[in-house]
């Protein structure tokens, strides 16, 4: 990875118009993920992750979107990229981006784009620490 300063990009996904579809799928997934949902409910007022900056690099799927929103509900600032150039569910990335999360992921990205996405994720964490 380079050491140069990168320009800020709020998010980069394949198609932001997929956000509504992604949001519906996230809501369906929440019903199937009672552990994360109970954590949200139990700790939302305490904000145990307040002040935490989390840079995630994991498959950007609907289930990961539920995890991201749980971390945020508990107070964390989150930025995300995918760990695999083929595994992103574009509707999940779009929904998370539309909600204001810095996410850099789309299915079938090139290796160069993959590296750029990880750099953007780390850039936000680094820039927040200055």
N, C-alpha and C positions, 0 to 999 in steps of 0.2 A: 504494500500500500504506500501511497505517496505521503509526504509530509507537508505538502502545500496546503494553503488554506482554500477550502472549497466554498463556493457561493452557497448561500442558504437556499434550500428548496423545501417548501412546507411538506410536500408529499409527492410521490410519483407512483401512479398505478396505471393499469392498462386502460380502464374505462370507468370514470367516476359515475357515469349514468347507471352503472350496475348497483349503486349503493342501496336503493330501495329493496331490490331483490336480496342483497346481502343482509340488510337489516331484518327482513322477514325470516331468513334462515338463522340468524343469530338468536332471534326470539324463540324459534323452535328448539334450537340447541340448548338454550338456557334451561328449558324444561327437562332436558336429559342430563343435566350436569348439576345435580343437587348439592354436591360438595362445595363447588365454587359459589353457588347462589346462597348457600347458608353462611359462608364466610362473608360475603357482601353484606347480608342482612345483619349478622352479628357484630361486625366491626366497622360498619360505615360511619358511625358517629365518632368512633375513637380515632379513625384515620391513622392506623399503625404504620403505614408506609409514607406518611407525609414527609416531604423533603427528600425522599429516595428518587434517584434518577435511574431508570432501568432501560438499558439498551438490549433489546431482544433480537435473537437471530434463530428463528424456529419456523417450521412450515407455516405459512400464512393461510390458515384454514378457518373455517367457521368456528371450530372449537378453540383455536388460538385466539380468535376475536373475543370469545367469551373470557378467556384468561386475561387478555389485555384490558378489557373493560373492568374486570374484577380488580386487577392491580390498580387501575385508575380510581375506582370507587373507594379503594382503601388508602388513597392519597398519593400514589406514585405518579411521577411524570414518566411517560413511556414513549420510546421511539422504537420502531420495529423494521426489520428486514427479513426476507425469507432465507432459509438455509439451503434451499434447493431450487434450481432454475426451472424445474418442471412441476413443483408441488403446489404452487400458489393457487388458491381459489380466488379468481379475480373479483367476484362479488363480495367476498369477505374483506379483501384489501380496500375496495371502494367504500364499503360501509364504514370501516374504521377511519379512513381518510376523511370522509364526509362528516364524521363526528368530531374532527379536529385533531386526530392523532397523526403524528409524523410517521408515516409508513412508506416504505420503499420496496414494493414487491409486485411482480406480475408474472404470469405463467409464460414460459418459453423465452425468458430473457437470455441474452448472450452472456458469456463468461465476463466480458468487460462490463456489461451492465450490472451483473451480479456483484462484481468488485465495487463498482460505484455505489450501489445500494448499501453495502456494508460500510463504506467510507462515510456516506451521508448519516447513517445511524450513529456511528462513532463521533462524527463531527458535532452533532447536536449535543451529545453528552459532554464532549470536550469543551465546546463553546459555552455551555452552561456553567462550567466550573471556573471560568475566567471572570 
